Structure formats: structure tokens, C-alpha cells
Amino acid sequence: MKNKKALSPLIATILLVAVALSLAGILYSWSSQNFRDTTTSVSDTSAEWIDCSNVNIYIDSGCSYTSLDGFGTLILFDRSTVEIDQNIVLTIIDADDEIASVEIEPNFTGNAMSLASTLNAIDGIKGLATPLKRVQAHVKNCPDRVSYISRCS
């Protein structure tokens, strides 16, 4: 009878080790997949930040605007070391603090792009109260790289 009692703790120990190894395998599988996803996400975000740090667009200070005709002159310069492949977001704040915001596809000739005719064709751009308080531009995926002029008249 004593021999049969010794078998039960042995089976319990084997089952306990098997369950522990199974749980360890599940935890390892989950953590390695989670680590892989996190690494990929961080790599993608880092690449985007690096691209944004190389984006340099500037609005020329010679901006002209009238409520009747819209923009006479508005030139955007690109001195980026990367190609701009996202839309450019242009935000205009008029004298009454009304905000107009539009997205424009980048179409630089050399390193300059005239925005006057493109903007004047968009509803809501003509008729803003003058003088414009602020005109700012940034690439859509790089909102922290803003270029602006503080007056356009």
C-alpha cells in the first residue's frame, strides 16, 4: 500500500511542472509578439519624426491680400532635405479672428510655390477681414514645423 501512495505526489508534481511550462510558453509567446509590435511602432514613429525634422517651409514676408480680390501675393518656399509628399495645411486668421483653414497639394517649382491663385479659387478665402493677422503653413503630418507671417495686408 505504501508504494501506491508515493505515485500520487509524483503525478501531481509532473502535472504542476507541465502547467507551469505551458503558462511560461504562453507568456513568452505573448510578450515576444507584443515586443515586436512595439518595436515596429516605435521605428515607424521615429522615421516620421526624422522626416519632420528635415521639413523646412517658409512663407515669404511679401504677402498681399484684399477682401475683394483675395491674395495678390503669397509664396511658400521649401528648403527641406526630404521630399514633401503630404498636403500642406494653410491656416489664415483675419482681423476679426475668423479662421480659415485649407489643405493644398504641394506643387513646388524649384523650391518655391505661389499660393495666391490656388487660394483665391477656394470658397471662403476671399472676403476675410483685413489686415490678416496671421498666415501659417505646415506639412499635414508635421504640425510642429509651422511657418507663419504675422501680418498680411
Secondary structure, DSSP 4 states (H G I P E B T S, - for coil): -HHHHHHHHHHHHHHHHHHHHHHHHHHHHHHHHHHHHHHHHHHHHHHHHHHHHT--EEE-S--EEETTTEEEE-EEEE--SS---SPEEEEEE-TT--EEEEEE----BTTEEE-HHHHHTSTTTTTPPSSBSEEEEEETT-TTS-EEES-B-
